[in-house]
Amino acid sequence: MDRMTERARPAIDLIFAVILLIATLSTAFCVYQATRWNGFQAIDFGESSQLLTESIRATSTADSQVVIDVQMFTSWVNAVSKGDRVQAAFLKERFRGEFRPAFDAWIAGANTSANPIPAGTSFDRPEYALSKYHESAALEELATAAFDRGVDANTNGDQYISNTVLFAIVLFFCGVYSRWESIRIRAALLVVTLFILSGAIASLGSLLLRVGYV
């Protein structure tokens, strides 16, 4: 029995050494991956914030352009109402390029002899479209996509960190098993450690298949 114990002891020590190596490398890999994913998270969130700021800026510019168009249109209507053709022509020549197609489509419905001003306004026409509003919507969509990538990256990093907990438990058993001289206790700890290590490796493998590595 003593000979069997003496033979088993170095074998258990060797297995624990191999487990320790595997757990250490796996822990380092998980920490590295978590750090990388957290880096991508910061980049994606930063990009999202920048794009959102640009989207807001584009919206503000478009709002200002609408105010200009409304003021010019109102001034033109007042000039026409007063019969001031010179002022009306002066204002019409200075309409913004994006406003002119809507104005032309709207004014086409006027009866110049009886009713020089049609019902409604140029702003009711589908031709009135501001590129800055479209730009803002596109930037907002890009910002949302970048934010979603950041959330995914954060989740991936958290999952890698969670995996390190299992490997940390394995490392704990590798560090304390030698405190017991009983070969039976060591063998029992080895079984438990192998079980946890198998679960940790399976979890890491599943994670690699789901999110990959960077």
ZIDA-V374960 format. One record per residue. PSI is psi in degrees with one decimal (NA if undefined). OMEGA is omega in degrees with one decimal (* if undefined). NEAR is the number of other C-alpha atoms within 10 Angstrom. Layout:
psi=PSI omega=OMEGA near=NEAR
psi=PSI omega=OMEGA near=NEAR
//
This chain:
psi=-40.7 omega=178.9 near=6
psi=-37.3 omega=179.4 near=7
psi=-40.4 omega=179.0 near=7
psi=-38.3 omega=178.8 near=9
psi=-43.7 omega=-179.8 near=13
psi=-33.1 omega=177.8 near=11
psi=-37.0 omega=-176.8 near=11
psi=-34.0 omega=-175.0 near=16
psi=-52.3 omega=179.2 near=16
psi=-30.1 omega=178.1 near=11
psi=-43.4 omega=178.0 near=12
psi=-41.7 omega=178.3 near=18
psi=-40.5 omega=-179.9 near=16
psi=-42.9 omega=179.6 near=12
psi=-43.1 omega=177.9 near=14
psi=-34.9 omega=178.3 near=24
psi=-41.8 omega=177.5 near=14
psi=-42.8 omega=178.1 near=13
psi=-42.8 omega=179.1 near=21
psi=-41.7 omega=178.8 near=20
psi=-47.3 omega=-178.9 near=14
psi=-45.8 omega=-178.4 near=17
psi=-38.1 omega=179.8 near=23
psi=-47.4 omega=179.5 near=17
psi=-40.8 omega=180.0 near=13
psi=-40.2 omega=177.9 near=19
psi=-45.4 omega=179.1 near=21
psi=-40.8 omega=179.3 near=14
psi=-44.3 omega=-179.1 near=15
psi=-42.3 omega=178.6 near=23
psi=-41.5 omega=178.4 near=18
psi=-45.7 omega=-180.0 near=17
psi=-40.9 omega=178.5 near=21
psi=-41.1 omega=178.9 near=26
psi=-42.7 omega=179.6 near=17
psi=-46.3 omega=-179.2 near=17
psi=-38.0 omega=177.3 near=23
psi=-33.8 omega=175.3 near=20
psi=-43.5 omega=177.0 near=16
psi=-37.4 omega=177.9 near=20
psi=-47.2 omega=-179.7 near=24
psi=-41.2 omega=179.4 near=17
psi=-46.0 omega=-178.0 near=17
psi=-42.3 omega=178.5 near=22
psi=-38.2 omega=177.1 near=21
psi=-42.5 omega=178.3 near=16
psi=-41.3 omega=178.8 near=19
psi=-44.3 omega=179.5 near=24
psi=-41.3 omega=179.5 near=17
psi=-43.6 omega=179.5 near=14
psi=-38.9 omega=178.6 near=21
psi=-38.5 omega=176.6 near=21
psi=-42.7 omega=178.0 near=16
psi=-36.4 omega=178.0 near=17
psi=-43.5 omega=178.2 near=24
psi=-39.9 omega=178.7 near=17
psi=-41.4 omega=179.1 near=14
psi=-38.7 omega=177.4 near=20
psi=-41.9 omega=178.6 near=20
psi=-41.2 omega=177.8 near=15
psi=-43.5 omega=179.3 near=16
psi=-40.8 omega=178.0 near=20
psi=-40.4 omega=178.7 near=15
psi=-38.6 omega=179.1 near=12
psi=-36.8 omega=177.0 near=17
psi=-42.9 omega=179.0 near=16
psi=-43.2 omega=178.1 near=12
psi=-46.4 omega=-179.6 near=15
psi=-43.2 omega=-179.7 near=20
psi=-44.2 omega=-179.8 near=16
psi=-43.7 omega=179.3 near=12
psi=-40.7 omega=-179.7 near=19
psi=-43.0 omega=179.3 near=21
psi=-41.4 omega=178.6 near=14
psi=-38.7 omega=179.3 near=16
psi=-43.8 omega=178.8 near=21
psi=-42.8 omega=178.9 near=18
psi=-40.7 omega=179.6 near=14
psi=-42.5 omega=179.1 near=18
psi=-40.4 omega=-179.5 near=17
psi=-32.9 omega=179.5 near=13
psi=-5.3 omega=-178.9 near=11
psi=17.0 omega=-179.4 near=11
psi=86.5 omega=-176.2 near=13
psi=-35.6 omega=-179.4 near=13
psi=-47.5 omega=179.2 near=11
psi=-39.2 omega=179.3 near=15
psi=-44.4 omega=179.0 near=20
psi=-39.8 omega=178.8 near=13
psi=-45.4 omega=-179.8 near=12
psi=-40.5 omega=-177.9 near=17
psi=-38.4 omega=179.9 near=16
psi=-21.1 omega=-176.3 near=10
psi=12.2 omega=173.5 near=11
psi=144.1 omega=177.0 near=16
psi=152.4 omega=-176.8 near=13
psi=-36.0 omega=-179.3 near=10
psi=-22.9 omega=-179.6 near=15
psi=-29.3 omega=-172.4 near=22
psi=-42.5 omega=179.3 near=18
psi=-39.7 omega=178.5 near=17
psi=-38.9 omega=178.7 near=20
psi=-44.3 omega=-179.6 near=20
psi=-41.0 omega=179.2 near=13
psi=-36.5 omega=-179.8 near=15
psi=-45.1 omega=-176.6 near=21
psi=-18.1 omega=179.3 near=17
psi=-20.7 omega=179.5 near=13
psi=7.6 omega=-177.6 near=13
psi=148.3 omega=170.9 near=14
psi=99.0 omega=-170.1 near=11
psi=-26.1 omega=-178.0 near=11
psi=-37.5 omega=-176.4 near=6
psi=-36.1 omega=-175.7 near=7
psi=90.5 omega=-176.3 near=10
psi=-11.4 omega=-179.4 near=15
psi=110.3 omega=-179.2 near=17
psi=170.4 omega=176.7 near=14
psi=154.0 omega=178.6 near=11
psi=-159.3 omega=179.3 near=9
psi=169.7 omega=177.3 near=16
psi=-24.0 omega=-176.3 near=22
psi=-11.9 omega=176.1 near=17
psi=-11.4 omega=-175.5 near=11
psi=143.5 omega=177.3 near=15
psi=-18.4 omega=179.5 near=11
psi=-16.4 omega=-178.7 near=17
psi=100.5 omega=-179.0 near=17
psi=127.7 omega=-178.7 near=15
psi=128.4 omega=-178.3 near=17
psi=-30.7 omega=-178.7 near=13
psi=-31.8 omega=175.7 near=18
psi=-41.1 omega=177.2 near=18
psi=-41.1 omega=177.6 near=15
psi=-42.0 omega=179.4 near=16
psi=-43.4 omega=179.9 near=23
psi=-40.4 omega=179.2 near=17
psi=-42.0 omega=179.0 near=14
psi=-38.6 omega=178.5 near=21
psi=-38.1 omega=177.6 near=20
psi=-42.2 omega=177.3 near=16
psi=-38.5 omega=179.0 near=17
psi=-40.6 omega=178.3 near=24
psi=-41.3 omega=178.9 near=18
psi=-42.5 omega=178.9 near=15
psi=-39.8 omega=178.5 near=21
psi=-41.9 omega=179.0 near=22
psi=-38.7 omega=176.3 near=16
psi=-38.0 omega=177.7 near=18
psi=-40.3 omega=177.9 near=24
psi=-42.7 omega=178.7 near=18
psi=-42.2 omega=179.3 near=17
psi=-39.8 omega=177.9 near=24
psi=-41.7 omega=178.6 near=19
psi=-43.4 omega=178.5 near=17
psi=-42.9 omega=178.3 near=24
psi=-41.5 omega=178.6 near=24
psi=-36.8 omega=-179.8 near=18
psi=-37.9 omega=176.9 near=18
psi=-39.4 omega=177.5 near=24
psi=-40.0 omega=178.4 near=18
psi=-35.2 omega=179.0 near=17
psi=-30.7 omega=-180.0 near=21
psi=-23.9 omega=178.9 near=23
psi=-43.4 omega=179.0 near=13
psi=-44.2 omega=179.2 near=21
psi=-29.2 omega=176.2 near=28
psi=-37.3 omega=176.7 near=17
psi=-41.6 omega=178.1 near=16
psi=-44.5 omega=178.7 near=25
psi=-35.2 omega=178.4 near=21
psi=-46.8 omega=179.9 near=13
psi=-35.7 omega=177.7 near=21
psi=-28.3 omega=-177.8 near=22
psi=-22.1 omega=-173.6 near=13
psi=-12.4 omega=-173.2 near=11
psi=-32.5 omega=-175.6 near=20
psi=-7.3 omega=178.8 near=16
psi=-20.5 omega=-179.8 near=9
psi=129.9 omega=178.3 near=11
psi=-25.2 omega=-177.9 near=10
psi=125.8 omega=179.7 near=13
psi=-29.5 omega=179.6 near=16
psi=-41.8 omega=178.2 near=13
psi=-41.7 omega=178.8 near=14
psi=-41.6 omega=179.0 near=22
psi=-40.0 omega=179.1 near=15
psi=-43.6 omega=177.4 near=13
psi=-34.6 omega=178.6 near=20
psi=-42.0 omega=179.1 near=21
psi=-46.2 omega=179.4 near=12
psi=-42.2 omega=-179.3 near=14
psi=-42.3 omega=177.7 near=22
psi=-38.1 omega=179.0 near=17
psi=-46.8 omega=180.0 near=12
psi=-40.8 omega=179.3 near=17
psi=-41.7 omega=178.5 near=22
psi=-42.6 omega=178.3 near=14
psi=-39.6 omega=-179.9 near=15
psi=-42.8 omega=179.8 near=23
psi=-41.2 omega=178.3 near=17
psi=-41.7 omega=179.0 near=12
psi=-42.0 omega=179.1 near=17
psi=-41.2 omega=178.4 near=20
psi=-42.2 omega=177.7 near=12
psi=-39.6 omega=179.0 near=12
psi=-40.6 omega=178.8 near=16
psi=-36.6 omega=179.1 near=13
psi=-34.5 omega=-177.4 near=10
psi=-48.8 omega=-171.9 near=10
psi=-14.8 omega=-179.7 near=14
psi=-167.7 omega=179.0 near=11
psi=160.7 omega=-176.8 near=16
psi=NA omega=* near=9
//
